[in-house]
Amino acid sequence: MFLLGAIGPAVLIVVTALMATKSVRVAMKSSNEAVTQRAREASEFAARFVAETAGREIDRRWSVLEQAALDATLRAELRNLSQTEAKTTVGLQRFIEAQSQQNRDLAAASWFVTTAGGVQVARFPVSDTIGRSWAFRDYFHGLGHDFPRDTPPSQIAPIKRPHRSSVFLSGATKHRLVAFSVPIWSDVPPKRVIGVLGMTVELGGFGELRPGSGNTERQIAVLVDGREDWTGQKGLILQHPHLASLRALQKPLPHFHLDQERVHTLTKLREHLRDHKPLPIEKLFVSDYRDPTSEHSSEKWIMTMRPVLARGSDTGWVVLVQERLSDITEPVSALGRSLMRIGMVGLLMMTVVWLLLFWRVSRTLSGRSTKT
């Protein structure tokens, strides 16, 4: 009976410890799944919101350009250029400078006008690119990639609808840019394209994403190009808090690309959009994403992607909204650690009480045996 009284409480303590540990682990797992699901829902909502906002901002840029392209002075100047074969005019330069000043909120790196043959006839800020042919640029012909520089301009037709170009290296600043461009139509018969009006935005400067610091905000928005860049690669990161920080410090911007698996997903996503198929929602969420710009390559994020549509069409851009997995699960982990500490203290106290009782019973029995 003495041994049973000693061993019984000890076994009870061990069983209680095992059951408590198991219960805490199950509770933590369930809680992690619940908070991750809620974070996923928040990420999906944020991705849709940012993608729609980016789409509206693209449309706003095109709308500003289209409105400016209707300017009678601009059209008249271009008609005169096509007739006299002049390379630039004071009127065109004043027009493009005025557009830049009136639309500072669009964060354009430059504004430009080209003839129907691709010759740049006005630019702000002024550079030596004026008077040269840029017909090989995607923003001029709209075919999705730049042509070789030696391609004869006579073989290249200008765009006939608003276009967002592929990423390219600026001939003036050597920075990486994206151009938004629209055709300029003649206002007298016959109706034809007499020039191209456009603006460029420097990589890392897309204000519509409202990027925050990756160190202070849990959710960050990232803009990725699903089309090929000037290197022929897809998945170039256009906007990211890290790029914004480097740009603010006027440091060179590295080339960050998504991994091949994500690029494959982007390609499939664009195919679904082209074929008007429902988006594969399960493919648009990743629970173990690794940020290419992060110094900690092993750090995991949850990530949701959404395509950027403008005027109902695929722009080729995709928004990623990502959040550190540790930021999501850390409160649950901290609660689990607190419960484990409380449980350990409780078990330690039970063990101390059991040892004291065992010691007291042992002394009592030992004293009776000695008297006997």
GIGIHU-V939739 format. One record per helix or strand of 2 or more residues. SS is the DSSP state (h for helix, s for strand). FROM is the first residue (numbers start at 1). LEN is the number of residues. If there is no record, write none. Layout:
# GIGIHU-V939739
ss | from | len
SS | FROM | LEN
SS | FROM | LEN
This chain:
# GIGIHU-V939739
ss | from | len
h | 2 | 68
h | 72 | 13
h | 90 | 13
h | 104 | 3
s | 110 | 6
s | 119 | 6
h | 138 | 4
h | 153 | 3
s | 163 | 2
s | 168 | 2
s | 176 | 10
s | 193 | 10
h | 207 | 3
s | 219 | 7
s | 236 | 4
h | 241 | 8
h | 260 | 15
h | 281 | 3
s | 285 | 5
s | 301 | 10
s | 313 | 12
h | 325 | 47
